[in-house]
Amino acid sequence: MRRDLTPGESHLDSAGHQLLITKLGASDVRGEIGEDGRGLRYEDLLPRTHEVEVGGFSVRVLDLDFLIELKEQAGRDKDQPSLPTLGATLAEIKRLKTEN
């Protein structure tokens, strides 16, 4: 694999899956979430995200309830073990919000 290639805008704006190496480390980028090019793109996902601070940077992440929904819809075996933990985390977040 060549490590000196720089992706252009057309690469980053595609529906495909890019595994990139950056100065800050590896980045696994999806052009869309879903199969066969019929998935959700950034613009579709944006309303179901929120910003968090990570290492001094502001990044957008999917809302936990929406992440769970997407994983359930995908029905992939690899997602099944994480669903109980994600569900329990969401329940705890909701419980803490109602206490405050």
N, CA and C of each residue as an Amber inpcrd file, in Angstrom:
protein
   300
   0.8430000  -1.1670000   0.0000000   0.0000000   0.0000000   0.0000000
   0.8950000   1.2390000   0.0000000   0.6060000   2.1630000  -0.8830000
   1.3620000   3.4220000  -0.9170000   0.8390000   4.3580000   0.1540000
   1.7240000   4.9490000   0.8840000   1.3390000   5.8530000   1.9670000
   1.5180000   7.3160000   1.5880000   1.9380000   7.5690000   0.3520000
   2.1860000   8.9450000  -0.0560000   1.0810000   9.4990000  -0.9500000
  -0.0390000   8.8100000  -1.0510000  -1.1470000   9.2770000  -1.8650000
  -2.0380000  10.2000000  -1.0410000  -2.4560000  11.2830000  -1.6460000
  -3.3390000  12.2250000  -0.9890000  -4.7160000  12.1410000  -1.6290000
  -5.7640000  11.8170000  -0.8410000  -7.0970000  11.7330000  -1.4370000
  -7.5940000  13.1090000  -1.8430000  -8.2630000  13.1510000  -2.9750000
  -8.8650000  14.3900000  -3.4480000 -10.2960000  14.5090000  -2.9750000
 -10.9130000  15.6240000  -3.2740000 -12.2930000  15.8660000  -2.8530000
 -13.2340000  14.7820000  -3.3750000 -13.0200000  14.3310000  -4.6150000
 -13.9050000  13.3070000  -5.1770000 -13.8220000  11.9990000  -4.4040000
 -12.6430000  11.6830000  -3.8590000 -12.5010000  10.4760000  -3.0490000
 -13.2680000  10.6160000  -1.7330000 -13.1150000  11.7690000  -1.1090000
 -13.7360000  11.9830000   0.1920000 -15.2340000  12.2010000   0.0900000
 -15.7290000  12.5880000  -1.0690000 -17.1510000  12.8390000  -1.2660000
 -17.8640000  11.6230000  -1.8430000 -17.1940000  10.4870000  -1.9130000
 -17.8160000   9.2910000  -2.4820000 -18.5310000   8.5020000  -1.3950000
 -19.3580000   7.5670000  -1.8210000 -20.0880000   6.7240000  -0.8790000
 -19.2120000   5.6310000  -0.2960000 -18.0120000   5.4990000  -0.8010000
 -17.1410000   4.3990000  -0.4130000 -16.5610000   4.5050000   0.9830000
 -15.7080000   3.5750000   1.2660000 -15.0640000   3.4290000   2.5780000
 -13.5840000   3.7310000   2.3960000 -13.0530000   4.6970000   3.1440000
 -11.6470000   5.0580000   3.0390000 -10.9470000   4.7970000   4.3680000
  -9.8100000   4.1350000   4.2870000  -8.9480000   3.9490000   5.4480000
  -7.7540000   4.8750000   5.2510000  -7.6840000   5.9330000   6.0320000
  -6.6750000   6.9650000   5.8380000  -5.6910000   6.9940000   6.9970000
  -4.4670000   7.3430000   6.6980000  -3.4530000   7.5690000   7.7140000
  -3.1840000   9.0790000   7.7390000  -3.3520000   9.6790000   8.9010000
  -3.1420000  11.1160000   9.0420000  -1.9740000  11.3700000   9.9960000
  -1.5980000  12.6190000  10.1360000  -0.5460000  12.9810000  11.0840000
  -0.9520000  12.6490000  12.5190000  -2.2680000  12.5740000  12.7630000
  -2.7730000  12.2880000  14.1080000  -3.1230000  10.8160000  14.3010000
  -2.9310000  10.0110000  13.2670000  -3.2220000   8.5830000  13.3780000
  -4.1900000   8.1190000  12.3070000  -4.6280000   6.8770000  12.4300000
  -5.5230000   6.2720000  11.4460000  -6.9220000   6.8750000  11.5350000
  -7.5910000   6.9460000  10.4020000  -8.9580000   7.4450000  10.3230000
  -9.7440000   6.5410000   9.3800000 -10.8180000   5.9890000   9.8850000
 -11.6840000   5.0880000   9.1300000 -12.9130000   5.9010000   8.7260000
 -13.0090000   6.2580000   7.4620000 -14.0360000   7.1920000   6.9890000
 -15.0110000   6.4790000   6.0650000 -16.2920000   6.6640000   6.3410000
 -17.3340000   6.1220000   5.4750000 -18.0080000   7.2850000   4.7680000
 -18.2290000   7.1290000   3.4700000 -18.9360000   8.1560000   2.7150000
 -20.4190000   8.1770000   3.0190000 -20.9390000   7.0240000   3.4110000
 -22.3290000   6.9200000   3.8200000 -22.4880000   5.6830000   4.6860000
 -23.5740000   5.6700000   5.4480000 -23.8800000   4.5170000   6.2840000
 -25.0350000   3.7880000   5.6250000 -24.8270000   2.5470000   5.2880000
 -25.8440000   1.7430000   4.6230000 -25.2050000   0.9210000   3.5260000
 -25.9620000   0.0430000   2.9560000 -25.4440000  -0.8800000   1.9550000
 -25.8380000  -0.4570000   0.5350000 -25.0480000  -0.8600000  -0.4150000
 -25.3600000  -0.7320000  -1.8420000 -25.6140000   0.6930000  -2.3000000
 -24.9450000   1.6680000  -1.6850000 -25.0870000   3.0420000  -2.1370000
 -26.4410000   3.6660000  -1.8540000 -27.2430000   3.0310000  -0.9990000
 -28.5640000   3.5840000  -0.6670000 -28.6120000   4.0400000   0.7750000
 -27.4630000   4.4090000   1.3030000 -27.3890000   4.7300000   2.7190000
 -27.5730000   6.1980000   3.0120000 -27.3250000   6.5200000   4.2540000
 -27.4450000   7.8800000   4.7450000 -26.1020000   8.5890000   4.6170000
 -26.1360000   9.7800000   4.0580000 -24.9310000  10.5830000   3.8970000
 -24.8270000  11.5820000   5.0580000 -23.7230000  12.2960000   5.1170000
 -23.4550000  13.2500000   6.1880000 -24.6390000  14.1950000   6.4100000
 -25.1640000  14.7230000   5.3380000 -26.2630000  15.6890000   5.4310000
 -27.4900000  15.0640000   6.0880000 -27.7210000  13.7680000   5.8390000
 -28.8590000  13.0630000   6.4360000 -28.6340000  12.8030000   7.9240000
 -27.3750000  12.5440000   8.2830000 -27.0320000  12.1820000   9.6550000
 -26.8900000  13.3910000  10.5750000 -26.5240000  14.5320000  10.0270000
 -26.2000000  15.7190000  10.8210000 -27.2490000  16.0660000  11.8860000
 -28.5540000  16.0220000  11.5800000 -29.5380000  16.3590000  12.6150000
 -29.5550000  15.3830000  13.7930000 -28.9590000  14.2100000  13.6170000
 -28.9540000  13.1930000  14.6810000 -27.5670000  13.0740000  15.3170000
 -26.8330000  14.1920000  15.3760000 -25.4920000  14.2290000  15.9600000
 -25.4120000  15.3210000  17.0150000 -24.3200000  15.2950000  17.7610000
 -24.0050000  16.3770000  18.6820000 -22.4830000  16.4910000  18.7590000
 -22.0170000  17.6390000  19.2360000 -20.5740000  17.8890000  19.3100000
 -20.0320000  17.4720000  20.6610000 -18.8350000  16.8810000  20.6360000
 -18.0990000  16.5610000  21.8610000 -16.6600000  17.0270000  21.6770000
 -15.9970000  17.3170000  22.7830000 -14.5940000  17.7070000  22.7590000
 -13.7360000  16.4590000  22.9240000 -12.8030000  16.2610000  22.0030000
 -11.8810000  15.1260000  22.0540000 -10.4790000  15.6600000  21.8070000
  -9.6400000  15.5740000  22.8060000  -8.2560000  16.0240000  22.6500000
  -8.1250000  17.4600000  22.2070000  -9.0240000  18.3080000  22.6710000
  -8.9670000  19.7140000  22.3090000  -9.6520000  20.0550000  20.9960000
 -10.2370000  19.0510000  20.3450000 -10.9560000  19.2580000  19.0840000
 -12.4420000  19.0180000  19.2880000 -13.2560000  19.7570000  18.5780000
 -14.6970000  19.5380000  18.5890000 -15.0420000  18.5950000  17.4370000
 -15.6700000  17.4720000  17.7640000 -16.0600000  16.5010000  16.7300000
 -17.5380000  16.1710000  16.8760000 -18.1490000  15.7940000  15.7650000
 -19.5450000  15.3970000  15.7790000 -19.6390000  13.8870000  15.8960000
 -20.5400000  13.4300000  16.7570000 -20.7910000  12.0030000  16.9180000
 -22.2890000  11.7600000  16.8150000 -22.6400000  10.5540000  16.3980000
 -24.0560000  10.1990000  16.3220000 -24.6640000  10.1670000  17.7170000
 -25.9120000  10.6080000  17.8410000 -26.6310000  10.4620000  19.0900000
 -26.7380000   8.9700000  19.4050000 -26.6030000   8.6170000  20.6630000
 -26.5470000   7.2200000  21.0510000 -27.8010000   6.4550000  20.6540000
 -28.9780000   7.0540000  20.8270000 -30.2050000   6.3420000  20.4420000
 -30.2330000   6.0490000  18.9440000 -29.7050000   6.9610000  18.1390000
 -29.6830000   6.7570000  16.6880000 -28.6390000   5.7090000  16.3040000
 -27.4890000   5.7190000  16.9810000 -26.4730000   4.6960000  16.7320000
 -27.0460000   3.3030000  17.0070000 -27.7600000   3.1640000  18.1210000
 -28.3870000   1.8830000  18.4520000 -29.3810000   1.4850000  17.3680000
 -30.1940000   2.4320000  16.9470000 -31.1840000   2.1760000  15.8870000
 -30.5150000   1.6930000  14.5960000 -29.4390000   2.3550000  14.2020000
 -28.7280000   1.9630000  12.9800000 -28.1270000   0.5670000  13.1020000
 -27.5450000   0.2590000  14.2510000 -26.9510000  -1.0600000  14.4570000
 -28.0200000  -2.1510000  14.4560000 -29.1570000  -1.8690000  15.0480000
 -30.2530000  -2.8410000  15.0440000 -30.7760000  -3.0700000  13.6250000
 -30.9270000  -1.9970000  12.8670000 -31.3990000  -2.1100000  11.4850000
 -30.4180000  -2.8770000  10.6130000 -29.1290000  -2.6820000  10.8460000
 -28.1160000  -3.3490000  10.0370000 -28.1500000  -4.8640000  10.2570000
 -28.4630000  -5.2830000  11.4720000 -28.5780000  -6.7000000  11.7710000
 -27.2900000  -7.4910000  11.6170000 -26.1410000  -6.8320000  11.7250000
 -24.8620000  -7.5220000  11.5600000 -24.4930000  -8.2560000  12.8440000
 -23.9580000  -9.4510000  12.6770000 -23.5340000 -10.2460000  13.8250000
 -22.5210000  -9.5000000  14.6790000 -21.6200000  -8.7550000  14.0350000
 -20.5650000  -8.0650000  14.7940000 -21.1110000  -6.9710000  15.7050000
 -22.3200000  -6.4640000  15.4320000 -22.9050000  -5.4110000  16.2610000
 -23.6750000  -5.9570000  17.4550000 -24.1050000  -7.1840000  17.3850000
 -24.9810000  -7.7430000  18.4180000 -24.3800000  -7.7130000  19.8250000
 -23.1120000  -8.0600000  20.0240000 -22.5700000  -8.0430000  21.3940000
 -22.5630000  -6.6610000  22.0410000 -22.4730000  -5.6010000  21.2530000
 -22.4060000  -4.2540000  21.8350000 -23.7810000  -3.6680000  22.1520000
 -24.8420000  -4.2060000  21.5840000 -26.1640000  -3.6040000  21.7600000
 -26.6470000  -3.5720000  23.2120000 -26.4740000  -4.6340000  24.0120000
 -26.9100000  -4.5320000  25.4160000 -26.1700000  -3.4380000  26.1940000
 -24.8840000  -3.2960000  25.9620000 -24.1060000  -2.2650000  26.6520000
 -24.5330000  -0.8750000  26.2030000 -24.7240000  -0.7040000  24.8960000
 -25.1790000   0.5970000  24.3930000 -26.5660000   0.9310000  24.9400000
 -27.4490000  -0.0580000  24.9820000 -28.7990000   0.1590000  25.5180000
 -28.7700000   0.5230000  26.9940000 -27.9350000  -0.1570000  27.7750000
 -27.8170000   0.1420000  29.1990000 -27.2300000   1.5380000  29.4050000
 -26.2760000   1.9140000  28.5810000 -25.6820000   3.2520000  28.6680000
 -26.7290000   4.3150000  28.3760000 -27.5300000   4.0980000  27.3510000
 -28.5950000   5.0480000  27.0120000 -29.6040000   5.1570000  28.1510000
 -29.9790000   4.0310000  28.7350000 -30.9260000   4.0420000  29.8500000
 -30.3560000   4.8250000  31.0350000 -29.0720000   4.6510000  31.3120000
 -28.4350000   5.3660000  32.4210000 -28.3740000   6.8670000  32.1440000
 -28.0730000   7.2380000  30.9130000 -28.0500000   8.6680000  30.5410000
 -29.4280000   9.2770000  30.7560000 -30.4700000   8.5870000  30.3220000
 -31.8380000   9.0870000  30.4830000 -32.2090000   9.1830000  31.9630000
 -31.7920000   8.1880000  32.7660000 -32.0950000   8.1990000  34.1930000
 -31.4260000   9.4090000  34.8660000 -30.1650000   9.6410000  34.5270000
 -29.4530000  10.7740000  35.1210000 -30.0660000  12.1140000  34.7220000
 -30.5550000  12.1990000  33.4930000 -31.1790000  13.4530000  33.0460000
 -32.4670000  13.7290000  33.8120000 -33.2290000  12.6760000  34.1170000
 -34.4890000  12.8770000  34.8410000 -34.2500000  13.2430000  36.3040000
 -33.0990000  12.8320000  36.8610000 -32.7640000  13.1710000  38.2470000
 -32.3300000  14.6250000  38.3840000 -31.8300000  15.2070000  37.3210000
 -31.3160000  16.5870000  37.3960000 -32.3240000  17.5910000  37.0430000
